[in-house]
Amino acid sequence: MSARIAAILAHAEVLRSDARALAACAERLRAVEAGLQAGGGAPPWLHASVTAHLAACAAAAADLETAAQRLSRYADEATPGRPLKIVPRR
């Protein structure tokens, strides 16, 4: 495996790790929201804030996982000794 391919795969793994961290954050925020709902009395702005952060974490986790999958696929398809071609996303 070439050094470039190894670097691409390593970066994909970093993205996967970040995606897992954000997914775990979203789970913690789900627990916070459930606690707020069960306890009652929390102001509406707090529910809205927790919900917005939960959605942002979940979306970012999904985006990072997608990027990691695409990088991995790109590395798998790259031919050693051939320049890596970056194709713009449509």
BELGIQUI-V652421 format. One record per pair of residues at least 4 apart in sequence whose ideal C-beta (glycine too) atoms are under 7 Angstrom apart, sorted by the first residue. I is the first residue (numbers start at 1). J is the second residue. If there is no record, write none. Layout:
I_J / I_J
This chain:
1_5 / 1_6 / 2_6 / 2_80 / 3_7 / 4_8 / 4_84 / 5_9 / 5_75 / 5_78 / 6_10 / 7_11 / 8_12 / 8_71 / 8_74 / 8_75 / 9_13 / 9_72 / 9_75 / 10_14 / 11_15 / 11_71 / 12_16 / 12_68 / 12_71 / 12_72 / 13_17 / 14_18 / 15_19 / 15_64 / 15_67 / 15_68 / 15_71 / 16_20 / 16_65 / 16_68 / 17_21 / 18_22 / 18_64 / 19_23 / 19_61 / 19_64 / 19_65 / 19_68 / 20_24 / 21_25 / 22_26 / 22_57 / 22_60 / 22_61 / 22_64 / 23_27 / 23_61 / 24_28 / 25_29 / 25_57 / 26_30 / 26_54 / 26_57 / 26_58 / 26_61 / 27_31 / 28_32 / 29_33 / 29_50 / 29_53 / 29_54 / 29_57 / 30_34 / 30_54 / 31_35 / 32_36 / 32_50 / 33_37 / 33_47 / 33_50 / 33_51 / 33_54 / 34_38 / 35_39 / 36_42 / 36_46 / 36_47 / 36_50 / 42_46 / 42_47 / 44_48 / 45_49 / 46_50 / 47_51 / 48_52 / 49_53 / 50_54 / 51_55 / 52_56 / 53_57 / 54_58 / 55_59 / 56_60 / 57_61 / 58_62 / 59_63 / 60_64 / 61_65 / 62_66 / 63_67 / 64_68 / 65_69 / 66_70 / 67_71 / 68_72 / 69_73 / 70_74 / 71_75 / 72_76 / 73_77 / 74_78 / 78_84
